Amino acid sequence: MHKAGFVNIIGNPNVGKSTLMNVFIGEKLSIITSKAQTTRHRILGIVNGEDFQVILSDTPGIIKPAYELQSSMMDFVKSAFDDADVLIYMVEIGEKELKDEAFFNKITNSKIPVLLLLNKIDNSNQEQLEEQAQLWQQKVPNAEFFPISALEGFNVQNVFDRIIELLPKSPPYYPKDQLTDKPERFFVNEAIREKILMHYKKEIPYAVEVDTEEFIEEENIIRMRSVIMVERETQKGIIIGHKGSALKRVGVEARKDLEKFFGKQVHLELYVKVNKNWRSNQNQLKRFGYNQK
């Protein structure tokens, strides 16, 4: 008997959704930073066993959209309800509500199994943990409750075992050696964007999109050329930095991560271009894989 199904992870920004998915998969597919809205796309990660295939979906954190890009990000979250066999609703210690009431109603009225994970319990004491457990079990009575620490790996295996129990009988949806539904260039873009989120402040990381224009794989090296898009000339100057020092740091750090990810030497060229108001431009969003309507 073989089981397979889609397990979709939703929750507010920064509750640890990407960390959890990466722990399940054993690979870094989703970028992780302390900034909100790090994840922009819906990313599938596939975990294969002899008699199961778990297709995990990491989604953007739930927010009230302020511009077109954010609306598109929330469309990815809405789609997570459509094909889920198991829904993971993730909250963190100290949290008291989901930022969007409509999403919350969908969770509490879900006809599919819901696992409610209270994350970051390593940051709490016993009293706080019991209080939060009671709160969330009252708020989402249709869910199975698991306290976890995704970062420390606490109770994560129990969650994964329960997921497999809940999966329907099905042949695999993807080849057994496949890790994700995204192409290589997507992970190049994300590695670069992660470094920008880490090293730049205020609006800069949110005004940036990365487009890998060239990806040539040779026997011993992968040659990549990527363009960092910003919305204004002033942002371009900040990204590049004094004598190109800031851009060089992004390139060096991203290259190291990509060499680890692809398991071979990487040559990465980075350029910066101004692409005015791309976050509000339907055509540009479609080009970058956001607006799929």
Residue pairs with C-beta under 8 A, 6 or more apart in sequence:
1 51
1 169
2 51
2 52
2 53
2 169
2 170
2 171
2 172
3 51
3 52
3 53
3 164
3 167
3 168
3 169
3 170
4 52
4 53
4 54
4 55
4 167
4 168
4 170
4 171
4 172
4 173
5 53
5 54
5 55
5 85
5 86
5 166
5 167
5 168
5 170
6 55
6 57
6 83
6 84
6 85
6 86
7 54
7 55
7 56
7 57
7 84
7 85
7 86
7 87
7 88
7 163
7 167
8 56
8 57
8 59
8 80
8 81
8 83
8 84
8 86
8 87
8 88
9 17
9 20
9 21
9 56
9 57
9 58
9 59
9 80
9 88
9 90
10 17
10 59
10 62
10 77
10 80
10 87
10 88
10 89
10 90
10 103
10 107
11 17
11 61
11 62
11 89
11 90
11 91
11 98
12 61
12 62
12 91
12 92
12 95
12 98
12 99
13 36
13 37
13 38
13 60
13 61
13 62
13 63
14 34
14 35
14 36
14 38
14 61
14 92
15 61
15 90
15 91
15 92
15 95
15 119
15 120
16 90
16 92
16 119
16 120
16 150
16 151
17 30
17 39
17 58
17 59
17 61
17 90
18 30
18 31
18 32
18 38
18 39
18 58
19 32
19 150
19 151
20 88
20 90
20 117
20 119
20 148
20 150
20 156
21 29
21 30
21 43
21 45
21 56
21 58
22 28
22 29
22 30
22 32
22 45
23 150
23 153
23 156
24 45
24 47
24 54
24 56
24 156
24 160
25 45
25 46
25 47
25 56
25 179
27 45
27 179
27 261
28 257
28 261
29 43
29 45
29 58
29 179
29 180
29 182
29 187
30 39
30 43
30 45
30 58
30 190
31 38
31 39
31 190
31 191
31 193
31 194
31 197
32 38
32 194
33 194
33 197
33 198
35 197
35 205
36 61
36 63
37 60
37 61
37 63
37 70
37 73
37 206
38 194
38 197
39 58
39 59
39 60
39 61
40 60
40 69
40 73
40 290
41 60
41 73
41 76
41 182
41 186
41 289
41 290
42 57
42 58
42 59
42 60
42 76
42 77
42 79
42 80
43 57
43 58
43 180
43 182
44 55
44 56
44 57
44 180
44 181
44 182
45 55
45 56
45 57
45 58
45 179
45 180
46 53
46 54
46 55
46 56
46 174
46 178
46 179
46 180
46 181
47 53
47 54
47 56
47 160
48 172
48 176
48 177
49 164
52 164
52 167
53 172
53 173
53 174
53 176
54 160
54 163
54 164
54 167
55 173
55 174
57 80
57 84
59 76
59 77
59 80
60 73
60 74
60 76
60 77
62 74
62 77
62 98
62 99
62 100
62 103
63 70
63 73
63 74
63 99
63 100
64 99
64 100
65 71
65 73
65 74
67 279
67 280
68 279
68 280
68 281
68 282
68 285
68 291
69 279
69 280
69 285
69 290
72 285
72 290
72 291
72 292
73 290
74 100
75 291
75 292
75 293
77 103
80 87
81 87
81 106
81 110
84 112
85 112
85 113
85 166
85 167
85 168
86 112
86 113
86 114
86 115
86 163
86 166
86 167
87 107
87 110
87 112
87 113
87 114
87 115
88 114
88 115
88 117
88 159
89 107
89 114
89 115
89 116
89 117
89 140
89 143
90 116
90 117
90 119
91 98
91 116
91 117
91 118
91 119
91 136
92 118
92 119
92 120
93 118
93 119
93 120
93 121
93 123
93 124
93 128
93 129
93 132
94 124
94 128
94 132
95 132
96 135
97 104
98 104
98 107
107 114
107 140
107 143
108 139
108 140
108 141
108 142
109 142
110 142
113 144
113 166
114 140
114 142
114 143
114 144
115 143
115 144
115 146
115 159
115 162
115 163
116 136
116 137
116 140
116 143
116 144
116 145
116 146
117 146
117 147
117 148
117 159
118 129
118 132
118 133
118 136
118 145
118 146
118 147
118 148
119 148
119 149
119 150
120 149
120 150
120 151
121 129
121 147
121 148
121 149
121 154
122 149
122 151
122 152
122 154
124 132
129 147
133 145
133 147
136 143
136 145
137 143
137 145
144 162
146 155
146 158
146 159
146 162
147 155
148 154
148 155
148 156
148 159
149 155
150 156
174 181
184 215
184 262
185 212
185 215
186 289
187 258
187 261
188 210
188 212
188 215
188 224
188 226
188 254
188 258
188 268
189 209
189 210
189 211
189 212
189 226
190 210
191 254
191 257
191 258
191 261
192 210
192 226
192 228
192 250
192 251
192 254
192 270
193 205
193 208
193 209
193 210
194 254
194 257
195 249
195 250
195 253
195 254
196 204
196 205
196 208
196 210
196 228
196 239
196 250
197 205
199 246
199 249
199 250
200 208
200 238
200 239
200 246
203 235
204 230
204 235
204 238
204 239
206 279
207 230
207 231
207 232
207 235
207 279
208 228
208 229
208 230
208 235
208 239
209 228
209 229
209 275
209 278
209 288
210 226
210 227
210 228
210 229
211 226
211 227
211 229
211 288
212 224
212 225
212 226
212 227
213 225
213 226
213 227
214 223
214 224
214 225
215 222
215 223
215 224
216 222
216 223
216 224
220 264
220 265
221 264
221 265
221 266
221 267
222 258
222 262
222 264
222 265
222 266
222 267
223 267
224 258
224 266
224 267
224 268
224 269
225 268
225 269
225 271
226 268
226 269
226 270
226 271
227 270
227 271
227 272
227 273
228 239
228 247
228 250
228 270
228 271
228 272
228 273
229 273
229 274
229 275
229 278
230 236
230 239
230 272
230 273
230 274
230 275
231 274
231 275
231 276
231 277
231 278
231 279
232 274
232 276
233 274
235 274
236 272
236 273
236 274
238 246
239 246
239 247
239 250
239 272
240 246
240 247
240 272
241 247
241 248
241 249
247 270
247 272
250 270
251 268
251 270
254 268
255 266
255 267
255 268
258 266
258 268
259 265
259 266
275 284
278 284
278 285
278 288
279 285
282 291
285 291
286 292
